[in-house]
Amino acid sequence: MAKSRDEIWDDWRALMNMAPKELEEWLETEESRAVGDDADGESTGHASGRRIVSIKRTDKDDLTDDQWDHMGKVVGYVRRHCAQVPDGDIESSTWRYSLMNWGHDPLADGGCAK
């Protein structure tokens, strides 16, 4: 069963713990560009991060159907990956970097590894 927009919004607000500027700056780093699958020169997560910045800067009432669909996809991705916390030091892990590309820092306040 598909989630309602209210459910997606609540999950989005709980999981997206990186501010737009913080995510933009992260996406400019080599670490960000080095993780994820690379189909067309940019990983899926990196491209998603750019979309997330735009969504976070959009008022809720102005979100498009496409943005709502992407928000649902992002919430699902973050939830799945947060359930797979790897052993060992995760601060510099590709697991953490991948989640950060999707707007969630697992070590920040509200992060799944805290």
N, C-alpha and C positions, 0 to 999 in steps of 0.2 A: 504494500500500500504506500502510495506517495505521501510525503510529508506535506502539511499545509504550509503556506507562506509564513504564518506566525511561528510554526515550529522551526522552519529554516532560519528565520530571523533570530529567534532565541539562540539556536545553536551557533549561528554565525557570530553573534555578539559575544558568546561565551568562548569561542575557539580562536577567533581572529585577534590575537593579542599583540600584533605589531601595528603601529601607527603607519599611515600612508607614507610619510616621509622616511620613517625608519625602514620600511619595506623597499622603497625606491633606492635608498642608499645601499641596502643589502644586495639588491639585484645588480648593482654596478660592480660588485666584488668578483674576483676570480673564483673564490670558493662557491659562490652562487652559480656561476656559469659552469662549474666543473661537475655538477651532480645531475643525475636524471638521464632519461633516455633522450637521444638527440636525433630527431627525425629530419629536420630541415635547418640545422645550424643552431637551433635553440631548443632546449629541453622543454618538455610539456609543462613541468613545474615552473620554469622560468617565465614562459609565456603566460601561464596562469597568474603568476605574481603580478605581472603588468596589468592584467584584467582586474585583479583584486584591488589594486591601488585605485583604479577608476571606480569600481563599485563602492569602495569605502568613502569616496568623495561624492557620491551621489545620494541625494535624499531618498529615504525609503519610499516615499510616494512617487518618486520619479524613476524607480528601477524598471527596466524593461523585462519582458518575459525571458529573453536570453540571459540577462544578468541573474534573474532568479534561478534559472536552470543551472548556471555556473556556480552560484552560491551553494546549491544543493550538492553538486559534484564536489566542491571544495570541502564542505562539511563531512561528506562521506570519506573522502581521502584522508583528512586529518584524523578522524575517528579511527579508521582502520590502522593507520600508521602509529597512532598513539597507543594502540593495543599491542604493538610489537616493539617495545622499548628494548634495545639491545643491551647485552652485558657490557661492563667496562665503562671507560670514560666516554661520555657521549658529547662532551663540549665541542670537540672538533670532528665529530663523526659525520659521515655522509647522510646518515639517518636524520640527524638534526638539521643539516644544511638543506636537505630536501624539504623537510617540513617548513623551514623558514621561507623557502621559495613559494610555498603555499600560504604564507601569512601567519604561521604559527611557530613561535619560538618555544620549544618544550622546556627550556630552562628559565624562561621569564615568568613573571607573575601570571597565574592562570595557565601555566604550561603543564602539559601532561606528564612531564618527568620531574616535577617538583614535589 
